[in-house]
Amino acid sequence: MALQRRENDLIAGLREWAAGHGRSRYKAALIPLEDVWEVFRRVPNRNVDDAFEPAVLAGALDMLEAAGLIEQVQRRTPEKVSLPVKVRLLAQAPPPVVPPMPMWHPALTWLASYWATATAKQRSAYAAIDRWLKSGPDLCRIPLRERALEIFGTFGSEADFPMPEKTFDTLASGPLFSNSARLDELLQAFRPPPPLITETFPLEESDSHYCRVGAGDVLFVVENSTTWWSLVESLPADHRLGYVAWGLGGTFRASIRAIKAKHGITQIRYFGDLDTSGLRIPLRASATALDLGLPPVRPAQRLYQVLQSLGQPRPAAPKEASVSAATAGELAQWLPAPCRTGGTQLLLDGNRLAQEWVSYRYLQHSSDWYDDVR
């Protein structure tokens, strides 16, 4: 509740009175009416309309009580206006406890002067980045979401970073996170542009919803834009792909209708997050594809195996965290055979694996996953 200047000056005066009489700001203090009057009479411009002064004080106290700053005690009723016998000045919240500051990695020592004033979320992020830097990480430059997953999915708590790969999507304040160039340099990360969304299935070379990458007959659909970029940039020279598509979450079920016979697609492969929604998307898209006379949507076997090998499970979002054994088994049945047991258990445990664990660095330096594009 926003207070007017008169009420702000009055509550400031009451707190000053309490401090001058040895009362702790973190405990309630009773102030007799005569002292309330003394404080009120020192308030500048307390009665600019020259109204009946007890009524003016009564109105100001009512405002402070409505704002949760005081309580009026033992009201009495004189001839013209009712005023309390005492005012209880309510305790102020104690200042938040600032946790001990880390012994900073040399690249972060400049953050020391910002530690005390940082928010709890910023401090958690600073500490996670500090632990990551001290771990001697591979500083091969990778997309920012992949780096965020590496840092906060390994060195951050599940409570603070429930979706670690998306940390920098919302954490954008403070001296480090508000400076994207400084942050990217520190983390050795970059921000690949997402593919543009179009309404058509283009046949020309373009950075679009469906990107043509060759003359092959395979459509490869990737759930998230960062992994889409990493895969397109890491394709071997002899792949069989015709297109790599950004699935854009659940919209894939609708966008698959853009595929026509003239595009020559004989196989559709999919790679996404390993969680309930990440499995429902290709299952539903596959049903749509079959209704349209298109090939079924099949999993990219090797990439899912790599994801289960490299990924560190995190709790799924609340809406996805609880599935029955029957549902978990049904969803996991879509996965390649070597991944089904682990996939079923992951869902039953209420966990997820973000596909960004299969990073640009892995795709650039490994050839195991090539089986999925040949």
N, C-alpha and C positions, 0 to 999 in steps of 0.2 A: 504494500500500500504506500503510495507516494504521499509524503507529508509536505505541508506548506512550510515556508521559512520560519514562521512563528513557532510551529510545533517542533521543528528541528532544533531551533535555538532553545526551546524549553527542555527537551529531552537531554540536550547537551549540558544545560545548566544543572539538571537533576543529577546527571552522572558526575559532574564536577563536584556537586555537594556531597555525594556519596563518597567519592575519593577523598575529599577533604576531611571527612569524618571517619576515615579508616575502614570503609566498607570495600570489600573485594568486588570488582566488576563481574566476577564469575559467580556471585551469590546474590540472592535477592536482598534488597535493603528497604526498610520502612522509613518513610519521610513524613514527619508531621505536617499538617496543613499549613501551620504558620511558616514553616521553612519552604514549603511549596510556593506560598505567596511571595516570600522573599526572593526566591529564584525567578518567579514570573515577573516581578516588577523590574528585574534587570534585563528582561528581553526587549530588544529594540523594536519599536513600532508594534508593540503588542496590542494596541487598541486604537488603530488609525481612525476608526469611525466614531470614537468617543462614546462607545456603547456602555451598558451597565457592566462594570468590570468583573464581578463574580460570574456573570453569565459568559463573558469572554473566556475566563479561566475554565469554567465548566465545559465549554465547547472544546477547548484545546485538550483537556484531560480525556474527554470522550474520544477524541481523535487518536491520542496516544494509546488508549486502551484498545481501540479497534485495531490498531496496528500491532498489537501484541507486545507492547513495550512496557506497559504498567498495568497494575490493577488498582482500582479505587476501593478503599477499605472503609467499612462502617459509615455509609452515607448518612448525613443528617439533613434535615429540611428546615432551613430558616424561613424567613417571611417571603422572600422573593425567588430564591434559587437554591438548589440542593448541591452541596459540595461534600466530598469525602472528609472524614476526620483525618485519614492518613492516605498516603499513596505508597503502594509497594512497587519499587523499581525492580523489574524483573532482571534476572541474571543474563549477561551476554554470553554467547557461545564462546568456549575457550578456543584459542587459536589452534589450527591443525598442527599435529605433531609432524615435524619435518624429519624424515628418516635420515640416518647417517649417509653422508655423501661417499660415493665410491672413491677409491684411489685410482684416478682417471688414467686411461690409456693416453699417451702423449698427444694424440690427435684431438682429444676432448678436454684437455685441461682448461681451456677457455670457458667451459660451461660452469666452472666452479662458482662464479659470481651470480649465476642465474638459478642455482639449485634451490635456494630457499624460497624464491618467488614462483617457481615453476608449479604447474598443476600436478596432481598425483599421476595423471596419465602421461604427462610429459616426462616426469621423473622415471616412471617405469620404462618408457621408451629409451631414455638416455642410458639407463642402467643396462638394458638389453643390448643396445648398440655397443656399449663399453665392453660387455662380456664377449660379444661377437668379435670385436677387434682384438681382444686379448687372446682369443682362441687360435690366432694365426690363420685366418681364413684364406681361401683361394680368392684373389682379387680380380679374377677374370671378369670383365664388365658384362653384366647381365641385366635384363629388364628389371625395373624397379619393383614390380609385384613379386617377381621371383626372389629378389634380394630380401624383400620384406618377409616373405615366407621363410627364407633361410634364417633370418635374424630372429624374428618373433616366434616362429614355429619351433625354434630350438632353444633360444635363450630367454624367451618371454613366458610369462605365466598364462595358463589357459583362461584365468579370470580376467586378466587385463587385455588379452589379445585373442578373443574367441575366433576371429577370422583373420589370422595373422597376415595372409597375403594382401588383405585390404586395409592394413593399418594406415598407410599414407593416403588413402582415399579421403579420410576424415581428419587425420592428425596434421593440421596445417598451420598451427600457431606456435609462437615461441621463436627464439633466435635461430634455431637450427631448422625446424620444419617449415618455417615461412620463407626460407631462402632455398628455392629448389636447386639452383646451380650449386650452392655450397653443399647441400645434402647429397646430390648426385655425385659430386666429386669425392666426398667422404666415403660414400658407400660403394663407389665404383659401379654406379648403376646408370641406366638411361631409360627413357620413356618412349617406347615405340608407339607410333600412332595407331589407334584402332582402325580396322577396316571400315570404310564407309558402308552404310546400309543402302541398298538399292531395292527397287521393286522387281527388277528383272534378273534373269540369269545371263550375265554378259558373256559374249564370246571373245571379246577383245581383252588384251592385257590391261588389268586395272587393279587398284587397291579398293576392292569392293567387298560386298557381303560374300559373294562367290568370286574368288580370285583364280583366274586361269593360270596354271603353272606349267602346262605341258599338253601334249597331244594324246595322253593316255585315256583309259576308259574308266578310271577309278575316281569317285568323288570322296574326298576325305573331309569329314566334318569335325570341327574342334569347338568345344563348348565355350571357352574363354578367349578373349582377344589377345592376351599376352602370349599364351601358348600357341595360338594361331600364328602370330608373328614369328615366334621362335622356330616353329616347324617349317614355315615357308622359307625362312632364311637358311635352314639347315638341310634342305632336301639334297639327296645325292643326285649326281648327273643322270643316272640311268633309272629314274623312278618311273612308275606307271601311272602317275596321277594325271588327271585332266584338270581337276579343280581342287582347291582347298577352301572350305567354307567356314565362316565364323557362325557357329550355331546360335549364338545370342540366347543362351538359355532355352526356355520352353518354346520360343518362337520357331525353333527348328521344325516342329511338327507342322506348322503352317507353311513355312518357307519351302519345305520339300516339294510342295505342289508346283513350284516354279520350274522343276526339272521336266524337260520334254524329251521325247524320243530322239529328236534331232541332235541332242547333246551327246549321244552315244555312251551313256553311263551304264556299265554292266555290273559294277560293284559300288556299294556305299559303305564306307568304314567310319567309325566314330570313336572319339576319345574325349572323355570329360572327367569331371570330379567323380570320385568314388564315394557317393553318398546316395540317399534314397532318391532325391530329385535328379541327381546325375545319372541314375539308372532308369528312372521312369521316362526321362526325355527320349532316349533312343528307342526304348520299347514302344512308346506311343508313336514316335515318328516312323518306326518300322511298320506298325500296323497301318498307318496312313499310306506309306509307300506301297505296301502290298495291295491295298484297295485301289491304288492308282495304276497297278501293273508294273511298278518299279521294283528293283531288287530290294531285298530286306536290308535293314541297317545292321551291320555286323561290327563287333568290337575290334579295335586295333590290338591284337593279342599281345605283341611284344611290349607295347607302350604301357598297357595295364600291368604287365608283369614287372616292368621297371618301376612303375608308380608304387606298387606294393613293396618292392624291394627298397626303394630310396625314401619313400614318404614316412613321415612321423604322424600317426593319427592324432586328431584333435576332436573334442566333443562337437557333435553336429549341432546345428541350430535347434532350439527347443521344438519347433514344429516338425523336425525330422528325427528327433532323438529317440523316439520310441516306436518300434515296429514289431509286429508279431513274428514268431519263427517262420510261419508260413509265408508271410509277405517278404521277409528277408531272403528266404530260399527262392521264392519266385523271381525277385529282382536280380539276385546274384546268378540265376540260371542263364541270364543273357550274357554274362561275362565269359571269356574263354575258359575252358575246363580247368587249367592250372590255377585260375584266380578265384574259382567259385567258393571254395571252402573258406579262404581268407576273407573274401568279400562278404559272405554270409555272417561271419563272426564280427566283422567290422560294424555291420548294420545292427546286429543284436547288442553290441556294446554301446550303441548310440554314438559312434564315432564317424569321422569322415577323413578322406585324403584329398587335398587340393591338387589338381592336376599340375599346378605350377612347380611341384616337386621335381617333375621331369623338366629340367631347366634348359635354357639356351646353352649353357656351358656343357651339360651332358650331351645334348643333341649334336653340338659341334665336335665333340671329342670322342664320341662313341658311334659305332656302326651297327650295334646289335639291333637297333630299332628299325633298320632299313627294311626288314622283312615286311613291315606294315605298309610300305609304299611301293612294293614290287609285286 
